């Protein structure tokens, strides 16, 4: 769990994933033949197998976050969001402001009256991201001296283990980066020429996967991501997407991409063969890098291995350790045997 802890606790908003790239390079450089970084910040880790079917694995590095947009005279930091935030999850959070001279810890809080002096109109106000400020405990001059406009800001939360689960910020999608690294390290053979790609800027529109897929021109793509674990109060059985502890999830479709049916079936059969617990995933709203790969050039068959996650897009995203192991094992198995899949739709 130490690698996952390091990945989750590190900061990396869309377009500023350099800290995550350093970890990926350290872990995969000993086992791949070539590592390149493109102009979008995607890191391509290539295990060569000339003449073999070309596999692209996509695991996005970025997390939802903010950038500094304005510093007020009293030192309040105004921010704009990168990625999808629910303001209800933002109240009273610690954040990390990634300044050039070193990280600073701040408090994220909406610019509203304390409850004790609110009137009914104040209490009924719906919070928006633009209402929030970051309090660094600095004067305006001190803040302006240390912080530049455009400085990245991320949620700050320690990685913890609770029962059979682990929780932290940025499980979406450092879990997938972890799975990709571990699968590449664990594979005993490589049936493909394998491109393990730590993609950039997924949270703002699948941008890194779009350009890297075009450049690689893969024969097949596997996306690694989190998905909603909806085994929590307030969600009916018919709305259930996945649940913690029931296994890795094999996506059928989401609102961005219908997964290749034969590839989905191959993954299901492979999981059964390897005695890996799995569950179906249908996500009515939301998408992954699989959509970008699928629509690249003349089209690519894709599938997605998802790790069920509670409280997505919050600072306490939570996964089950057995589901995580299942995702690693299934990705490892596909690296070894996936080249045998029949992808003909005729």
VEXDREN-2710 file (C-alpha; in Angstrom, 1 decimal):
% VEXDREN-2710
k/r/px/py/pz
1/UNK/0.0/0.0/0.0
2/UNK/3.0/2.3/0.3
3/UNK/3.1/3.0/-3.5
4/UNK/-0.7/3.8/-3.5
5/UNK/-0.3/6.0/-0.5
6/UNK/2.5/8.0/-2.2
7/UNK/0.5/8.3/-5.4
8/UNK/-2.7/9.5/-3.7
9/UNK/-1.0/12.0/-1.3
10/UNK/1.0/13.6/-4.2
11/UNK/-0.5/16.6/-6.0
12/UNK/-1.3/16.6/-9.7
13/UNK/-4.1/18.7/-11.2
14/UNK/-4.8/18.6/-14.9
15/UNK/-1.8/19.9/-16.9
16/UNK/0.4/19.7/-13.8
17/UNK/1.0/16.0/-13.4
18/UNK/4.8/16.2/-13.1
19/UNK/5.0/14.8/-9.5
20/UNK/3.1/11.7/-10.6
21/UNK/5.2/11.3/-13.7
22/UNK/8.3/11.0/-11.5
23/UNK/6.8/8.2/-9.5
24/UNK/5.7/6.3/-12.7
25/UNK/9.2/6.7/-14.2
26/UNK/10.9/5.4/-11.1
27/UNK/8.6/2.3/-10.9
28/UNK/8.5/1.4/-14.6
29/UNK/11.9/2.4/-16.0
30/UNK/13.5/-0.8/-14.8
31/UNK/11.1/-3.1/-16.7
32/UNK/10.2/-1.3/-20.0
33/UNK/12.3/-0.6/-23.0
34/UNK/11.5/3.1/-23.5
35/UNK/9.8/6.0/-21.8
36/UNK/8.8/9.2/-23.5
37/UNK/6.8/12.2/-22.4
38/UNK/4.8/14.0/-25.1
39/UNK/3.8/17.7/-25.4
40/UNK/0.5/17.0/-23.5
41/UNK/2.4/15.5/-20.5
42/UNK/1.4/11.9/-21.2
43/UNK/4.1/9.4/-20.1
44/UNK/4.4/6.5/-22.5
45/UNK/6.1/3.4/-21.0
46/UNK/6.8/1.0/-23.9
47/UNK/7.5/-2.7/-23.6
48/UNK/8.6/-3.6/-27.2
49/UNK/7.5/-6.8/-29.0
50/UNK/8.0/-6.1/-32.7
51/UNK/5.3/-7.4/-34.9
52/UNK/2.9/-8.1/-32.0
53/UNK/-0.6/-6.7/-31.6
54/UNK/-0.3/-3.2/-30.1
55/UNK/-2.0/-2.6/-26.7
56/UNK/-2.5/0.8/-25.1
57/UNK/-3.2/0.9/-21.4
58/UNK/-4.6/4.2/-20.2
59/UNK/-4.5/5.3/-16.6
60/UNK/-5.0/9.0/-16.0
61/UNK/-2.7/10.8/-13.6
62/UNK/-4.6/14.0/-12.9
63/UNK/-7.0/14.7/-10.0
64/UNK/-9.7/17.3/-9.7
65/UNK/-8.3/20.5/-8.2
66/UNK/-8.1/24.3/-8.6
67/UNK/-5.8/27.0/-9.7
68/UNK/-5.2/30.4/-8.0
69/UNK/-7.0/33.1/-10.0
70/UNK/-6.8/36.1/-7.7
71/UNK/-5.2/37.2/-4.4
72/UNK/-7.2/39.7/-2.4
73/UNK/-5.7/42.6/-0.4
74/UNK/-6.4/40.8/2.9
75/UNK/-4.7/37.6/1.6
76/UNK/-7.7/35.6/0.6
77/UNK/-6.9/33.3/-2.3
78/UNK/-9.6/33.0/-5.0
79/UNK/-9.6/29.9/-7.1
80/UNK/-11.2/28.4/-10.2
81/UNK/-11.9/24.7/-10.5
82/UNK/-10.3/22.1/-12.8
83/UNK/-12.6/19.1/-12.9
84/UNK/-16.0/18.3/-11.4
85/UNK/-16.5/19.5/-7.8
86/UNK/-19.6/19.3/-5.6
87/UNK/-19.4/22.4/-3.4
88/UNK/-20.9/20.3/-0.5
89/UNK/-17.7/18.3/-0.5
90/UNK/-15.5/21.4/-0.4
91/UNK/-16.5/23.0/2.9
92/UNK/-13.9/23.0/5.7
93/UNK/-11.2/21.1/3.9
94/UNK/-7.4/21.4/4.0
95/UNK/-5.8/22.2/0.7
96/UNK/-2.2/22.2/-0.6
97/UNK/-1.1/25.2/-2.5
98/UNK/1.8/24.1/-4.7
99/UNK/3.9/27.3/-4.7
100/UNK/7.3/27.5/-6.5
101/UNK/9.2/27.8/-3.3
102/UNK/7.4/25.0/-1.5
103/UNK/3.9/23.7/-0.7
104/UNK/1.7/25.7/1.7
105/UNK/-1.3/24.3/3.6
106/UNK/-4.5/26.3/3.5
107/UNK/-8.1/26.1/4.6
108/UNK/-10.8/25.9/2.0
109/UNK/-14.0/27.6/3.1
110/UNK/-16.9/29.5/1.5
111/UNK/-17.0/33.2/2.0
112/UNK/-20.3/33.2/3.9
113/UNK/-21.5/34.4/7.3
114/UNK/-21.0/32.1/10.3
115/UNK/-24.2/30.2/11.2
116/UNK/-24.7/32.3/14.3
117/UNK/-25.4/35.5/12.3
118/UNK/-27.1/34.1/9.3
119/UNK/-30.6/35.1/8.3
120/UNK/-33.0/32.7/6.5
121/UNK/-31.8/33.9/3.1
122/UNK/-28.2/33.2/4.0
123/UNK/-29.1/29.7/5.3
124/UNK/-30.9/28.9/2.0
125/UNK/-28.1/30.0/-0.3
126/UNK/-26.8/27.3/-2.6
127/UNK/-23.0/27.2/-2.5
128/UNK/-21.0/27.5/-5.7
129/UNK/-17.3/26.9/-6.3
130/UNK/-16.8/30.7/-6.9
131/UNK/-17.9/31.3/-3.3
132/UNK/-14.9/29.6/-1.8
133/UNK/-11.6/31.1/-0.7
134/UNK/-8.3/29.6/0.5
135/UNK/-7.1/31.0/3.9
136/UNK/-3.3/30.6/4.2
137/UNK/-3.1/32.6/7.4
138/UNK/-1.0/35.2/5.5
139/UNK/-1.4/38.9/4.9
140/UNK/-2.1/40.1/1.4
141/UNK/1.5/41.1/0.8
142/UNK/2.8/37.8/2.2
143/UNK/0.4/35.8/0.0
144/UNK/1.3/37.8/-3.1
145/UNK/5.0/37.3/-2.4
146/UNK/4.7/33.5/-2.1
147/UNK/1.9/32.7/-4.6
148/UNK/1.5/33.4/-8.3
149/UNK/-1.6/33.4/-10.3
150/UNK/-2.1/30.0/-11.9
151/UNK/-0.5/28.1/-8.9
152/UNK/-2.0/24.6/-8.5
153/UNK/-4.2/23.8/-5.5
154/UNK/-5.3/20.3/-4.4
155/UNK/-7.2/18.8/-1.6
156/UNK/-4.9/17.6/1.2
157/UNK/-5.7/14.4/3.1
158/UNK/-3.7/11.6/4.7
159/UNK/-4.0/8.1/3.3
160/UNK/-5.6/5.8/5.9
161/UNK/-6.6/2.1/6.2
162/UNK/-10.0/1.3/7.7
163/UNK/-11.1/-2.2/8.0
164/UNK/-10.8/-3.9/4.6
165/UNK/-10.6/-0.5/2.9
166/UNK/-8.2/2.3/2.2
167/UNK/-9.2/6.0/1.8
168/UNK/-7.6/9.2/0.6
169/UNK/-8.1/12.0/-1.8
170/UNK/-7.2/11.3/-5.5
171/UNK/-8.1/7.6/-5.5
172/UNK/-9.6/8.8/-8.8
173/UNK/-7.4/8.0/-10.5
174/UNK/-4.1/7.2/-8.7
175/UNK/-5.7/3.7/-8.1
176/UNK/-5.5/3.1/-11.9
177/UNK/-1.9/4.4/-12.1
178/UNK/-1.1/1.9/-9.2
179/UNK/-2.8/-0.9/-11.0
180/UNK/-1.0/-0.2/-14.3
181/UNK/2.4/-0.2/-12.6
182/UNK/1.7/-3.3/-10.6
183/UNK/0.4/-5.2/-13.6
184/UNK/3.4/-4.3/-15.7
185/UNK/5.7/-5.4/-12.9
186/UNK/3.8/-8.6/-12.2
187/UNK/3.4/-9.8/-15.8
188/UNK/5.4/-13.0/-16.5
189/UNK/5.1/-12.5/-20.3
190/UNK/3.9/-9.8/-22.7
191/UNK/1.6/-11.0/-25.4
192/UNK/1.4/-7.5/-26.9
193/UNK/3.7/-4.7/-27.7
194/UNK/2.5/-2.8/-24.7
195/UNK/2.2/0.9/-24.2
196/UNK/1.4/1.7/-20.6
197/UNK/0.3/5.3/-20.7
198/UNK/-0.1/7.6/-17.7
199/UNK/-2.4/10.1/-19.3
200/UNK/-2.9/13.7/-18.6
201/UNK/-5.9/16.0/-18.3
202/UNK/-8.6/13.4/-18.2
203/UNK/-10.7/15.3/-15.7
204/UNK/-11.2/18.2/-18.1
205/UNK/-12.1/16.3/-21.2
206/UNK/-10.0/13.1/-21.9
207/UNK/-7.4/15.3/-23.5
208/UNK/-4.2/13.4/-22.9
209/UNK/-5.7/10.1/-24.0
210/UNK/-7.0/11.7/-27.2
211/UNK/-3.5/12.7/-28.4
212/UNK/-1.6/9.7/-27.1
213/UNK/-4.0/7.3/-28.7
214/UNK/-3.6/9.1/-32.0
215/UNK/0.1/8.9/-31.8
216/UNK/0.3/5.2/-30.7
217/UNK/-2.4/4.0/-33.1
218/UNK/-3.1/0.9/-31.0
219/UNK/-4.9/-2.2/-32.1
220/UNK/-6.7/-2.6/-28.7
221/UNK/-7.1/-0.3/-25.7
222/UNK/-7.7/-1.0/-22.0
223/UNK/-8.7/1.9/-19.8
224/UNK/-8.2/1.7/-16.0
225/UNK/-10.3/3.9/-13.9
226/UNK/-12.5/4.1/-10.8
227/UNK/-16.3/3.8/-10.9
228/UNK/-19.1/4.6/-8.5
229/UNK/-19.6/2.2/-5.6
230/UNK/-23.2/3.0/-4.7
231/UNK/-23.7/0.6/-1.8
232/UNK/-24.4/3.5/0.5
233/UNK/-27.5/4.9/2.2
234/UNK/-29.8/6.9/-0.2
235/UNK/-29.2/4.8/-3.3
236/UNK/-31.9/2.2/-4.4
237/UNK/-31.0/-1.2/-5.6
238/UNK/-32.1/-0.3/-9.2
239/UNK/-29.6/2.6/-9.2
240/UNK/-26.7/0.5/-8.0
241/UNK/-23.6/0.7/-10.2
242/UNK/-21.1/-1.4/-8.2
243/UNK/-20.4/-2.3/-4.6
244/UNK/-17.3/-2.6/-2.5
245/UNK/-15.9/-6.0/-1.9
246/UNK/-17.7/-7.7/-4.8
247/UNK/-14.7/-7.7/-7.1
248/UNK/-13.2/-5.6/-9.9
249/UNK/-15.7/-4.1/-12.3
250/UNK/-15.8/-4.8/-16.0
251/UNK/-17.6/-2.0/-17.8
252/UNK/-20.3/-2.6/-20.3
253/UNK/-20.9/1.0/-21.2
254/UNK/-21.0/4.5/-19.8
255/UNK/-22.3/7.8/-21.3
256/UNK/-19.1/8.3/-23.3
257/UNK/-18.4/4.8/-24.8
258/UNK/-20.0/1.4/-25.4
259/UNK/-17.2/-1.1/-24.7
260/UNK/-16.3/-3.7/-27.4
261/UNK/-18.7/-6.6/-26.6
262/UNK/-16.2/-9.4/-27.5
263/UNK/-13.5/-7.7/-25.4
264/UNK/-15.9/-7.4/-22.5
265/UNK/-16.7/-11.1/-22.8
266/UNK/-13.0/-12.0/-23.0
267/UNK/-12.3/-10.1/-19.8
268/UNK/-15.2/-11.8/-18.0
269/UNK/-14.0/-15.3/-19.2
270/UNK/-10.4/-14.5/-18.3
271/UNK/-11.5/-13.4/-14.8
272/UNK/-13.4/-16.6/-14.3
273/UNK/-10.4/-18.6/-15.6
274/UNK/-8.0/-16.9/-13.1
275/UNK/-10.6/-17.1/-10.3
276/UNK/-10.8/-13.3/-10.0
277/UNK/-14.0/-11.9/-8.6
278/UNK/-15.7/-9.4/-10.8
279/UNK/-19.0/-7.5/-11.3
280/UNK/-20.7/-5.8/-14.2
281/UNK/-20.6/-2.0/-14.5
282/UNK/-23.1/0.2/-16.3
283/UNK/-22.6/3.9/-15.6
284/UNK/-25.5/6.1/-16.9
285/UNK/-23.5/9.3/-16.6
286/UNK/-19.7/9.8/-16.8
287/UNK/-16.9/8.7/-19.1
288/UNK/-13.3/7.5/-19.2
289/UNK/-10.2/7.6/-21.4
290/UNK/-11.7/4.6/-23.2
291/UNK/-13.9/7.0/-25.2
292/UNK/-10.9/8.9/-26.4
293/UNK/-9.1/5.7/-27.5
294/UNK/-12.1/4.2/-29.1
295/UNK/-12.6/7.3/-31.4
296/UNK/-9.0/7.6/-32.4
297/UNK/-8.2/7.5/-36.1
298/UNK/-10.5/4.8/-37.7
299/UNK/-11.6/3.3/-34.3
300/UNK/-10.1/1.1/-31.7
301/UNK/-11.7/-1.8/-29.7
302/UNK/-11.7/-0.9/-26.0
303/UNK/-12.7/-2.2/-22.6
304/UNK/-12.4/-0.7/-19.2
305/UNK/-11.4/-2.4/-15.9
306/UNK/-12.9/-0.2/-13.1
307/UNK/-12.2/-0.2/-9.3
308/UNK/-15.4/0.4/-7.3
309/UNK/-15.0/3.6/-5.2
310/UNK/-17.2/5.3/-2.6
311/UNK/-17.4/9.1/-2.2
312/UNK/-15.9/9.9/-5.6
313/UNK/-14.7/13.5/-6.2
314/UNK/-14.3/14.1/-2.5
315/UNK/-11.3/14.1/-0.1
316/UNK/-12.3/10.7/1.3
317/UNK/-12.5/8.4/-1.8
318/UNK/-12.6/4.8/-0.5
319/UNK/-11.8/1.5/-2.1
320/UNK/-11.7/-2.2/-0.9
321/UNK/-8.3/-3.8/-0.9
322/UNK/-9.6/-7.1/-2.4
323/UNK/-11.2/-5.2/-5.3
324/UNK/-7.9/-3.5/-5.9
325/UNK/-6.1/-6.8/-6.0
326/UNK/-8.6/-8.1/-8.5
327/UNK/-8.1/-5.2/-10.8
328/UNK/-4.3/-5.7/-10.7
329/UNK/-4.7/-9.4/-11.3
330/UNK/-7.1/-9.0/-14.2
331/UNK/-4.9/-6.3/-15.9
332/UNK/-1.9/-8.6/-15.4
333/UNK/-3.8/-11.5/-17.0
334/UNK/-4.8/-9.4/-20.0
335/UNK/-1.2/-8.3/-20.6
336/UNK/-0.2/-11.9/-20.7
337/UNK/-3.2/-13.4/-22.6
338/UNK/-5.3/-10.6/-24.2
339/UNK/-3.6/-11.0/-27.6
340/UNK/-5.7/-14.1/-28.0
341/UNK/-9.0/-12.2/-27.9
342/UNK/-11.2/-12.4/-31.1
343/UNK/-12.3/-8.8/-31.9
344/UNK/-14.0/-9.4/-35.1
345/UNK/-17.6/-8.0/-35.1
346/UNK/-18.6/-9.4/-38.4
END
